[in-house]
Amino acid sequence: MFNKNENNCECNKNEELEEDFNECECEDEHQGCGCGHEHNRDDMIQITLEDDTVVNCFVIGTFEYEDEEYIALLAEDNGEVLLYKYHVMEDDEITLSNIEDDEEYDKISQIFDQLMEHDD
């Protein structure tokens, strides 16, 4: 079962995100997927990659496979889909961990693709 983030605007845009600028010429940078919907920043999480790069991500949704929980994220800056194992700790803090095994990652990618196709 795919637990789609209910706060998403349902634009389901998985294409590369583009940086948009406000037409009012205020020169402030405005990030978004270009779908025309207002995205709530509460639907975002910030992750730090192994090379210490910080990435803002939209939460696409979560799903379970073989008693493990997985989360699908959409990187705000380049539109890349990121898949991680995730765990909810006793204090309700969420921790993410890499999917280290290539075979497991391939399987999780396939499942995610199927869930997204089914969700359309």
Buried (B, 14 or more C-beta within 10 A) or exposed (E): EBBBBEEBBEEBBBEEBEEEEEEEEEEEEEBBBEBEEEBEEEBBBEBEEEEEEEBBBBBBBBBEEEEBBBBBBBBBEEBBBBBBBBEEEEEEEBEBEEBEEEEBEEBBBEBBEEBBEEEE
